[in-house]
Amino acid sequence: GAVVSQHPSWVICKSGTSVKIECRSLDFQATTMFWYRQFPKQSLMLMATSNEGSKATYEQGVEKDKFLINHASLTLSTLTVTSAHPEDSSFYICSAVAGATGETQYFGPGTRLLVL
Amino acid sequence: AQSVTQLGSHVSVSEGALVLLRCNYSSSVPPYLFWYVQYPNQGLQLLLKYTSAATLVKGINGFEAEFKKSETSFHLTKPSAHMSDAAEYFCAVSAYGGSQGNLIFGKGTKLSVKP
């Protein structure tokens, strides 16, 4: 089946630093990847849609200058949290749509970010 | 606009008992509906999906869901709960009613299974 990986799985950083999270589709090409954020005991909230070779589309209320998304290839999308603050601490999950089927999003295992 | 409502944030069943997790949707277009499961500190795994074919959808791990347009429901069931079914379950609808659209998630239902 389609597998999506994320790296790192855990990251702890100091306030003011930037953190990069990678999302990779391991055995398929993903023209579209999604980035979600999940707070404790809450559902996933879509942050942005990432299409290979073009600028990401951000959901309302998501700061594009703070959450930089780069979809450099058909198998890799990165989310960079710039100048992270404690309120950015969350569980970040990416998903990828397999180009052939197009119907299902395959989710990565998530990255837990803790900003001190 | 599309939305999903999951009734019951926490459901507890005994091992071997029927599992019923409720999901109602609202959609202005024919919906694509999904059920995902999330284990602690992990991403989401697709259980099953409805994409306008058969109304009774069978998924992995013995789960199934029935699409009922008249009731705008897509409830998830499993005849006999297993301890390994304890997890968080999310119902989702495709935001634009199509295949590659954004997913709108419900708030989730935590399933506990008692021995």
Interface residues (C-beta under 8 A of the other chain):
Chain A: V4 Q6 T32 F34 Q42 S43 L44 M45 L46 T49 I93 S95 V97 T101 G102 E103 T104 Q105 Y106 F107 G108 P109 G110 R112
Chain B: Y32 F34 Y36 N41 Q42 G43 L44 Q45 L46 K49 T51 F90 S99 Q100 N102 L103 F105 G106 K107 G108
